[in-house]
Amino acid sequence: MLAVQADNTEVTTLEGLTGLGELSVIQEAFMEEYGFQCGFCTPGMILVTKALLDENPNPTVDEIEQALEGNLCRCTGYEQIIESVLRAADLGRKQRAR
Ligand code: FES
């Protein structure tokens, strides 16, 4: 989206997901499942994952692929990213169950 389209809206960056020095469950999941290589696409992938899981905490692989389709990754081939999103959903369920 163009920056002007975000006028008068709230924007959350990767740094806004948690406090200083903390990792979100999504970041943990991407680390555990090797959901990145060079890391160039990773902030976008993580923020798309956050938006997806906020709306749908139990996405299917098809729903994950659909959510990620606007983000390009030149390194991973997407399999590890999809595994990371599934792992983040699982970690989120466990966190809510506590
Ligand atoms: S990890 Fe390199 S572009 Fe996605």
Backbone and ligand atoms as CSV (ligand in chain L), in Angstrom:
chain,resi,resn,atom,element,x,y,z
A,1,MET,N,N,0.832,-1.171,0.000
A,1,MET,CA,C,0.000,0.000,0.000
A,1,MET,C,C,0.879,1.237,0.000
A,2,LEU,N,N,0.353,2.300,-0.475
A,2,LEU,CA,C,1.087,3.559,-0.449
A,2,LEU,C,C,1.027,4.145,0.951
A,3,ALA,N,N,2.081,4.847,1.360
A,3,ALA,CA,C,2.137,5.427,2.699
A,3,ALA,C,C,0.945,6.351,2.957
A,4,VAL,N,N,0.524,7.078,1.942
A,4,VAL,CA,C,-0.597,8.006,2.117
A,4,VAL,C,C,-1.894,7.265,2.469
A,5,GLN,N,N,-1.991,6.008,2.063
A,5,GLN,CA,C,-3.184,5.213,2.388
A,5,GLN,C,C,-3.243,4.873,3.880
A,6,ALA,N,N,-2.126,5.000,4.581
A,6,ALA,CA,C,-2.092,4.716,6.012
A,6,ALA,C,C,-2.354,5.968,6.851
A,7,ASP,N,N,-2.635,7.088,6.181
A,7,ASP,CA,C,-2.906,8.331,6.903
A,7,ASP,C,C,-4.099,8.137,7.835
A,8,ASN,N,N,-3.949,8.574,9.066
A,8,ASN,CA,C,-4.982,8.466,10.103
A,8,ASN,C,C,-5.305,7.018,10.495
A,9,THR,N,N,-4.366,6.119,10.288
A,9,THR,CA,C,-4.541,4.741,10.742
A,9,THR,C,C,-3.422,4.401,11.716
A,10,GLU,N,N,-3.593,3.297,12.425
A,10,GLU,CA,C,-2.550,2.830,13.337
A,10,GLU,C,C,-1.673,1.834,12.590
A,11,VAL,N,N,-0.368,2.023,12.658
A,11,VAL,CA,C,0.576,1.141,11.974
A,11,VAL,C,C,1.428,0.440,13.024
A,12,THR,N,N,1.474,-0.877,12.963
A,12,THR,CA,C,2.330,-1.649,13.862
A,12,THR,C,C,3.492,-2.208,13.064
A,13,THR,N,N,4.690,-1.940,13.528
A,13,THR,CA,C,5.880,-2.498,12.890
A,13,THR,C,C,6.288,-3.762,13.634
A,14,LEU,N,N,7.280,-4.458,13.112
A,14,LEU,CA,C,7.784,-5.662,13.766
A,14,LEU,C,C,8.206,-5.356,15.198
A,15,GLU,N,N,8.843,-4.204,15.397
A,15,GLU,CA,C,9.312,-3.834,16.728
A,15,GLU,C,C,8.158,-3.578,17.681
A,16,GLY,N,N,6.970,-3.334,17.151
A,16,GLY,CA,C,5.812,-3.048,17.987
A,16,GLY,C,C,5.071,-4.286,18.473
A,17,LEU,N,N,5.511,-5.462,18.065
A,17,LEU,CA,C,4.813,-6.690,18.474
A,17,LEU,C,C,5.063,-7.050,19.929
A,18,THR,N,N,6.233,-6.715,20.446
A,18,THR,CA,C,6.595,-7.079,21.815
A,18,THR,C,C,7.396,-5.960,22.448
A,19,GLY,N,N,7.734,-6.159,23.704
A,19,GLY,CA,C,8.605,-5.212,24.379
A,19,GLY,C,C,10.052,-5.427,23.954
A,20,LEU,N,N,10.911,-4.507,24.369
A,20,LEU,CA,C,12.332,-4.607,24.035
A,20,LEU,C,C,12.924,-5.909,24.545
A,21,GLY,N,N,13.668,-6.597,23.710
A,21,GLY,CA,C,14.352,-7.812,24.127
A,21,GLY,C,C,13.473,-9.040,24.193
A,22,GLU,N,N,12.199,-8.917,23.838
A,22,GLU,CA,C,11.283,-10.065,23.864
A,22,GLU,C,C,10.963,-10.491,22.430
A,23,LEU,N,N,10.625,-11.771,22.278
A,23,LEU,CA,C,10.171,-12.273,20.987
A,23,LEU,C,C,8.701,-12.638,21.088
A,24,SER,N,N,7.954,-12.358,20.047
A,24,SER,CA,C,6.566,-12.807,19.989
A,24,SER,C,C,6.559,-14.302,19.673
A,25,VAL,N,N,5.421,-14.960,19.875
A,25,VAL,CA,C,5.342,-16.385,19.535
A,25,VAL,C,C,5.569,-16.593,18.036
A,26,ILE,N,N,5.203,-15.613,17.236
A,26,ILE,CA,C,5.416,-15.730,15.790
A,26,ILE,C,C,6.914,-15.701,15.483
A,27,GLN,N,N,7.626,-14.795,16.105
A,27,GLN,CA,C,9.077,-14.742,15.904
A,27,GLN,C,C,9.731,-16.033,16.387
A,28,GLU,N,N,9.288,-16.541,17.540
A,28,GLU,CA,C,9.814,-17.817,18.050
A,28,GLU,C,C,9.570,-18.930,17.034
A,29,ALA,N,N,8.350,-18.964,16.492
A,29,ALA,CA,C,7.995,-20.007,15.530
A,29,ALA,C,C,8.865,-19.921,14.277
A,30,PHE,N,N,9.108,-18.719,13.779
A,30,PHE,CA,C,9.959,-18.564,12.593
A,30,PHE,C,C,11.390,-19.025,12.890
A,31,MET,N,N,11.861,-18.783,14.104
A,31,MET,CA,C,13.202,-19.264,14.467
A,31,MET,C,C,13.212,-20.786,14.573
A,32,GLU,N,N,12.201,-21.355,15.231
A,32,GLU,CA,C,12.159,-22.810,15.437
A,32,GLU,C,C,12.027,-23.575,14.122
A,33,GLU,N,N,11.280,-23.018,13.185
A,33,GLU,CA,C,11.016,-23.724,11.919
A,33,GLU,C,C,11.901,-23.246,10.773
A,34,TYR,N,N,12.903,-22.420,11.075
A,34,TYR,CA,C,13.824,-21.905,10.046
A,34,TYR,C,C,13.031,-21.239,8.919
A,35,GLY,N,N,12.125,-20.345,9.299
A,35,GLY,CA,C,11.259,-19.679,8.339
A,35,GLY,C,C,11.906,-18.509,7.629
A,36,PHE,N,N,13.201,-18.428,7.648
A,36,PHE,CA,C,13.898,-17.351,6.939
A,36,PHE,C,C,15.315,-17.810,6.620
A,37,GLN,N,N,15.885,-17.130,5.645
A,37,GLN,CA,C,17.308,-17.350,5.348
A,37,GLN,C,C,18.028,-16.007,5.411
A,38,CYS,N,N,17.861,-15.153,4.374
A,38,CYS,CA,C,18.556,-13.864,4.417
A,38,CYS,C,C,17.839,-12.887,5.352
A,39,GLY,N,N,16.537,-13.077,5.548
A,39,GLY,CA,C,15.778,-12.227,6.455
A,39,GLY,C,C,15.151,-11.003,5.811
A,40,PHE,N,N,15.392,-10.788,4.531
A,40,PHE,CA,C,14.855,-9.588,3.870
A,40,PHE,C,C,13.326,-9.555,3.934
A,41,CYS,N,N,12.684,-10.677,3.702
A,41,CYS,CA,C,11.217,-10.717,3.660
A,41,CYS,C,C,10.594,-10.957,5.033
A,42,THR,N,N,11.410,-11.293,6.010
A,42,THR,CA,C,10.901,-11.802,7.287
A,42,THR,C,C,9.984,-10.822,8.032
A,43,PRO,N,N,10.316,-9.535,8.148
A,43,PRO,CA,C,9.372,-8.640,8.843
A,43,PRO,C,C,7.979,-8.660,8.218
A,44,GLY,N,N,7.921,-8.629,6.897
A,44,GLY,CA,C,6.620,-8.666,6.216
A,44,GLY,C,C,5.902,-9.983,6.449
A,45,MET,N,N,6.640,-11.077,6.381
A,45,MET,CA,C,6.024,-12.392,6.602
A,45,MET,C,C,5.464,-12.490,8.025
A,46,ILE,N,N,6.212,-11.980,8.979
A,46,ILE,CA,C,5.765,-12.055,10.375
A,46,ILE,C,C,4.534,-11.168,10.596
A,47,LEU,N,N,4.521,-9.983,10.012
A,47,LEU,CA,C,3.368,-9.101,10.200
A,47,LEU,C,C,2.131,-9.627,9.480
A,48,VAL,N,N,2.315,-10.249,8.326
A,48,VAL,CA,C,1.176,-10.889,7.647
A,48,VAL,C,C,0.663,-12.047,8.497
A,49,THR,N,N,1.576,-12.790,9.077
A,49,THR,CA,C,1.184,-13.902,9.964
A,49,THR,C,C,0.396,-13.379,11.155
A,50,LYS,N,N,0.844,-12.277,11.737
A,50,LYS,CA,C,0.122,-11.678,12.879
A,50,LYS,C,C,-1.301,-11.309,12.464
A,51,ALA,N,N,-1.438,-10.646,11.324
A,51,ALA,CA,C,-2.772,-10.242,10.862
A,51,ALA,C,C,-3.635,-11.469,10.598
A,52,LEU,N,N,-3.054,-12.497,9.989
A,52,LEU,CA,C,-3.813,-13.724,9.712
A,52,LEU,C,C,-4.277,-14.375,11.009
A,53,LEU,N,N,-3.350,-14.573,11.941
A,53,LEU,CA,C,-3.703,-15.294,13.177
A,53,LEU,C,C,-4.631,-14.477,14.079
A,54,ASP,N,N,-4.580,-13.163,13.981
A,54,ASP,CA,C,-5.540,-12.333,14.734
A,54,ASP,C,C,-6.962,-12.582,14.231
A,55,GLU,N,N,-7.107,-12.785,12.936
A,55,GLU,CA,C,-8.430,-13.031,12.351
A,55,GLU,C,C,-8.816,-14.498,12.368
A,56,ASN,N,N,-7.821,-15.360,12.219
A,56,ASN,CA,C,-8.071,-16.793,12.078
A,56,ASN,C,C,-6.971,-17.566,12.816
A,57,PRO,N,N,-7.197,-17.922,14.077
A,57,PRO,CA,C,-6.142,-18.573,14.867
A,57,PRO,C,C,-5.817,-19.994,14.430
A,58,ASN,N,N,-6.651,-20.592,13.606
A,58,ASN,CA,C,-6.418,-21.970,13.142
A,58,ASN,C,C,-6.471,-22.057,11.619
A,59,PRO,N,N,-5.564,-21.400,10.930
A,59,PRO,CA,C,-5.638,-21.387,9.468
A,59,PRO,C,C,-5.206,-22.718,8.859
A,60,THR,N,N,-5.787,-23.013,7.713
A,60,THR,CA,C,-5.352,-24.168,6.927
A,60,THR,C,C,-4.141,-23.749,6.096
A,61,VAL,N,N,-3.489,-24.713,5.490
A,61,VAL,CA,C,-2.344,-24.401,4.620
A,61,VAL,C,C,-2.808,-23.515,3.458
A,62,ASP,N,N,-3.980,-23.815,2.894
A,62,ASP,CA,C,-4.500,-22.983,1.800
A,62,ASP,C,C,-4.713,-21.535,2.256
A,63,GLU,N,N,-5.263,-21.379,3.454
A,63,GLU,CA,C,-5.493,-20.020,3.974
A,63,GLU,C,C,-4.173,-19.304,4.227
A,64,ILE,N,N,-3.169,-20.032,4.689
A,64,ILE,CA,C,-1.848,-19.432,4.906
A,64,ILE,C,C,-1.250,-19.000,3.569
A,65,GLU,N,N,-1.318,-19.883,2.575
A,65,GLU,CA,C,-0.776,-19.540,1.261
A,65,GLU,C,C,-1.467,-18.303,0.697
A,66,GLN,N,N,-2.765,-18.228,0.886
A,66,GLN,CA,C,-3.523,-17.072,0.393
A,66,GLN,C,C,-3.088,-15.792,1.121
A,67,ALA,N,N,-2.889,-15.889,2.439
A,67,ALA,CA,C,-2.482,-14.715,3.220
A,67,ALA,C,C,-1.091,-14.234,2.821
A,68,LEU,N,N,-0.210,-15.173,2.489
A,68,LEU,CA,C,1.182,-14.815,2.188
A,68,LEU,C,C,1.408,-14.430,0.736
A,69,GLU,N,N,0.404,-14.571,-0.113
A,69,GLU,CA,C,0.633,-14.432,-1.547
A,69,GLU,C,C,1.123,-13.048,-1.979
A,70,GLY,N,N,0.927,-12.025,-1.183
A,70,GLY,CA,C,1.416,-10.688,-1.539
A,70,GLY,C,C,2.857,-10.447,-1.133
A,71,ASN,N,N,3.462,-11.415,-0.453
A,71,ASN,CA,C,4.838,-11.258,0.018
A,71,ASN,C,C,5.760,-12.208,-0.751
A,72,LEU,N,N,6.854,-11.669,-1.227
A,72,LEU,CA,C,7.799,-12.489,-1.994
A,72,LEU,C,C,8.993,-12.874,-1.133
A,73,CYS,N,N,9.407,-14.130,-1.278
A,73,CYS,CA,C,10.630,-14.603,-0.643
A,73,CYS,C,C,11.483,-15.244,-1.729
A,74,ARG,N,N,12.715,-14.791,-1.849
A,74,ARG,CA,C,13.628,-15.315,-2.864
A,74,ARG,C,C,14.439,-16.502,-2.341
A,75,CYS,N,N,14.345,-16.779,-1.052
A,75,CYS,CA,C,15.278,-17.752,-0.470
A,75,CYS,C,C,14.651,-19.087,-0.076
A,76,THR,N,N,13.514,-19.083,0.561
A,76,THR,CA,C,13.074,-20.272,1.304
A,76,THR,C,C,12.240,-21.252,0.503
A,77,GLY,N,N,11.610,-20.815,-0.556
A,77,GLY,CA,C,10.683,-21.703,-1.250
A,77,GLY,C,C,9.372,-21.847,-0.505
A,78,TYR,N,N,9.182,-21.078,0.540
A,78,TYR,CA,C,7.914,-20.927,1.277
A,78,TYR,C,C,7.548,-22.102,2.203
A,79,GLU,N,N,8.086,-23.284,1.979
A,79,GLU,CA,C,7.669,-24.407,2.832
A,79,GLU,C,C,7.960,-24.140,4.299
A,80,GLN,N,N,9.147,-23.642,4.597
A,80,GLN,CA,C,9.508,-23.388,5.992
A,80,GLN,C,C,8.706,-22.206,6.548
A,81,ILE,N,N,8.332,-21.279,5.697
A,81,ILE,CA,C,7.505,-20.162,6.164
A,81,ILE,C,C,6.124,-20.681,6.544
A,82,ILE,N,N,5.559,-21.534,5.723
A,82,ILE,CA,C,4.241,-22.105,6.036
A,82,ILE,C,C,4.328,-22.941,7.318
A,83,GLU,N,N,5.386,-23.718,7.467
A,83,GLU,CA,C,5.581,-24.472,8.720
A,83,GLU,C,C,5.691,-23.518,9.905
A,84,SER,N,N,6.325,-22.377,9.705
A,84,SER,CA,C,6.457,-21.385,10.779
A,84,SER,C,C,5.098,-20.827,11.178
A,85,VAL,N,N,4.252,-20.560,10.198
A,85,VAL,CA,C,2.916,-20.022,10.505
A,85,VAL,C,C,2.096,-21.079,11.253
A,86,LEU,N,N,2.181,-22.325,10.805
A,86,LEU,CA,C,1.459,-23.397,11.502
A,86,LEU,C,C,1.980,-23.533,12.939
A,87,ARG,N,N,3.290,-23.420,13.104
A,87,ARG,CA,C,3.888,-23.507,14.451
A,87,ARG,C,C,3.441,-22.312,15.301
A,88,ALA,N,N,3.384,-21.125,14.711
A,88,ALA,CA,C,2.930,-19.939,15.447
A,88,ALA,C,C,1.483,-20.118,15.902
A,89,ALA,N,N,0.647,-20.693,15.045
A,89,ALA,CA,C,-0.746,-20.950,15.421
A,89,ALA,C,C,-0.792,-21.923,16.590
A,90,ASP,N,N,0.042,-22.949,16.542
A,90,ASP,CA,C,0.094,-23.938,17.628
A,90,ASP,C,C,0.572,-23.279,18.925
A,91,LEU,N,N,1.636,-22.486,18.848
A,91,LEU,CA,C,2.136,-21.800,20.045
A,91,LEU,C,C,1.086,-20.846,20.601
A,92,GLY,N,N,0.369,-20.179,19.719
A,92,GLY,CA,C,-0.697,-19.264,20.156
A,92,GLY,C,C,-1.798,-19.998,20.899
A,93,ARG,N,N,-2.178,-21.180,20.388
A,93,ARG,CA,C,-3.208,-21.991,21.068
A,93,ARG,C,C,-2.731,-22.403,22.454
A,94,LYS,N,N,-1.470,-22.807,22.546
A,94,LYS,CA,C,-0.925,-23.231,23.852
A,94,LYS,C,C,-0.853,-22.051,24.811
A,95,GLN,N,N,-0.499,-20.874,24.279
A,95,GLN,CA,C,-0.407,-19.680,25.115
A,95,GLN,C,C,-1.786,-19.286,25.640
A,96,ARG,N,N,-2.817,-19.396,24.799
A,96,ARG,CA,C,-4.184,-19.039,25.235
A,96,ARG,C,C,-4.734,-20.049,26.235
A,97,ALA,N,N,-4.266,-21.308,26.160
A,97,ALA,CA,C,-4.762,-22.356,27.055
A,97,ALA,C,C,-4.219,-22.220,28.473
A,98,ARG,N,N,-3.119,-21.444,28.630
A,98,ARG,CA,C,-2.522,-21.300,29.967
A,98,ARG,C,C,-3.375,-20.469,30.878
L,1,FES,S1,S,14.490,-15.175,3.541
L,1,FES,FE1,FE,15.511,-14.132,1.933
L,1,FES,S2,S,13.887,-13.219,0.829
L,1,FES,FE2,FE,12.868,-14.458,2.267
